[in-house]
Amino acid sequence: MTAVAASGAGRDPVKYLLIAVISLFWGLNWPAVKTILTQMPIFSLRAIGFTAGAVLLLGAARLAGHRLRVERGEWPALAAAGLCNVLVFNLCTALGQSLMATSQAAIVAFTMPVWATLLAIPLLGERPGPRQIVGLACGLSGLLVLLGPEALSAPPSQLAGPAVMLVSAVAWALGTIVMKRRVWRTHPMVITGWQYVLCALPMIGLAATEVRPTLAELHPAVWAGFAWHIVCSICVAQALWYVTVRRLTVGEAAVSTLLIPVVGVGGAVLLLGDPVTPRLAAALVLILAAVACVLGPKPAGR
């Protein structure tokens, strides 16, 4: 199944729609979460998001006629991927945004393609081709341009944010590998819904230790952020990501996510007032070139 998905990915028009939707929903989720964190503590944010995602996704799956029961053999992989893709990634990204600028946090998180492509070599037997290597080089160059030389001379106290975001990137890469290693019989909405159930339980307990504002105290922008975060990011984008992983190789799926920080940085500029610089423009060009290299039509006979 993996071989078929890999061979047909270059001629599959659906992948472009999937990547565009995921990039939009997850990209704008960065300024949405930053806005929510101005009033809502981290554990409470994740407890609300995971619980709402579990209810909405499992409810939608049931209404669509999908079986909510997960086969016994799929539970270990489901839990492991959920731990990496949902719990660790979301906790680290929220914490990272509280320690550094949103645009920089998004950039560090999306070094994920490097770790996913490298891990896919020993774990999945995938080998990056020349064009994929060029795409990775362009993407990483774009990320390095956005980070700038300041990151090399920053004091240790300022490296906590990038370190946390690096953990989130590696966790996401591992979760992607886990999802790709098996052929799933369970529908992606059901998989994602149960992952949110498992991750919501510890978050609800930790949220009980936090002080939260009342509903009347939440600003309209925070309500809008919650709506986007829960519906677009938690529910739709997460489920579509698993569909994307099934259709593409890990390398293609990973490098395609480089569009997300483009949207995230653009959203930070428009919604949070981050400045536009020549460095930002150069990085966006490099990242778009990376996606074009990896996802363009493959030569005949390959």
Order of alpha helices (4+ residues) and beta strands (2+ residues): alpha-alpha-alpha-alpha-alpha-alpha-alpha-alpha-alpha-alpha-alpha-alpha-alpha-alpha-alpha
